[in-house]
Amino acid sequence: MRRLLSVVFSGFLFLALPSLAQDRSDVSLPDSAPVPQDSPEATASPESEPPSATVGEDASADQELPDGETAPRPASRPASSEDDEEGVADKADDAQDESPKLAEPMSADERACRSRLHELEVDFAEHPPQSEPEGCEMAHPLTVSSLGGGVALEPEAVMNCAIAEANARFVRDHAQREADRHLSSRITAINQVSAYVCRPRAGTRRLSEHAFGNALDWGAIILDDGERLDVRPHRRGSPEALFLAALRRHACGIFKTVLGPGSDADHADHLHFDLAERRNGSTYCR
C-alpha cells in the first residue's frame, strides 16, 4: 500500500513541476536591486556637494556649536596673482601717503622770519627741504626772486630765511643810500652768483656756509639807468670803487663774514656775505 502511494505521489510531482516552473517565469522582477539608505553615521561620498549658502550670506555665521560658541568663519578664497598685484600697489600707495615727511615742523622763529620778509616786500616761495650725504642741509629753504623795494634777485636763488632777510635789510637801509650818494642812481637788481651750493670751503674739507643756504654772493649790481656794475677792482677813487668800499664797510656787522676783491683770489669777482656763527658774535671782514 505504501509503495502504491509513493508511486502515485511521484507521478503527481512529475506532472506538476512543469506548471510550477511556468508560473515562476511569469513573475516580473525589478531591473536593479533597491539602493540601501545610508545610516546616520555614513559619510558623504567624495562627489557629493555640501549644501550651499545663500549668495551674500555666510552660512556658518550664526551656526551654534554644542558649547554655545559661534563657529569660525570659513577662510576667504585664495587671492589670485592679479589680486596680489593690486594689493601690493594699494599697500605701496598707503605707505607713500603715510611715510614721514622730510621737513621738520616749522619753528616760531621761522614763521616770524617769513612775516618780516613779507613786511620787507621780499618775493619768495617755499622750497623743498635739502639734505645731502655730505652733510649739506636746509630744513626750511626759500626760493627768493626779489629783495624787496623793487630790487630783483637775478637769477632767483635758494637760501635760508635769515640770509634772505639780512640781504633785504642791507639793500633797503644801506645799499640804496650809497648808490644814490656815489652813483646818483638806484639799484633795481642784484645779480647773484652763488646761494645754496653743497660744497666745502675752498682748499678745506669744512663745509661752506653755502652748504646750509646761509650765504649769498653778489656778482654785479644793476642800476635804474640800465648800467651793470660788476664786482671787481675799479680805479682807486672812482665812484664805483667808493660805492663798493662803502657796501663792504656797512655789510660788516649785518653779516658775520664779508669778503670781496682783495680778500683772496677766490673772491676777486664777487662780494660774499654770510651769517656764520662765530665765537662771541665776532665778524670776519676782509
Secondary structure, DSSP 8 states (H G I E B T S, - for coil): -HHHHHHHHHHHHHHHHHHHHHHHHT----SS-------TT----TT-------TTS-TTTT-B-TTS-B----------HHHHHHHHHHHHHHHHHHS--SS----HHHHHHHHHHHHTT--EEE---EE-TTS-EESS-EEEEE-STT-EEEEEEEE-HHHHHHHHHHIIIIIHHHHHHHHSS-EEEEEEEESS---B-TTSSSB-GGGGT-EEEEEEEEETTS-EEESS---TTSHHHHHHHHHHHHHHHHBSEEE-TTT-GGGTTSEEEE----GGG--EE-
